[in-house]
């Protein structure tokens, strides 16, 4: 059988190229999903601050990944998520300061898979001021907290808005 002295390097190059193509086609090089926050006519799109695989074992964190928008008292915030988020359960958690100066937290309903790709966050009172909000992509099935009996939803990914 005839053999070229270049057969080994060519074979290795072809295998490397094939491996790179498989890597890109399986979505590993496509980037993480982006969430868009809109308030008062301004918009900011951001990647996840935390993003984990389906088993919540392989996670990446990016502390710089946060949207920042002016959100005056009484201003609603529109949240738009891509299909990579809306195909699983997700919700919005938030913190705000009431007119009485007390900090309060809240949560939207948990949206069922493929039920919706947007949510409008409106605080309870017109004088309430939003501080932060997070889209939370929920992971595996919820589990009951043994102390409180309440359901806890493991979070697979988060996208952050800091109101200013």
Helices and strands as residue ranges (DSSP letters): H 7-25, E 35-39, E 42-46, E 50-52, E 59-61, E 67-69, E 77-81, H 83-86, E 90-97, E 103-107, E 118-121, E 129-138, E 143-144, E 151-152, E 155-163
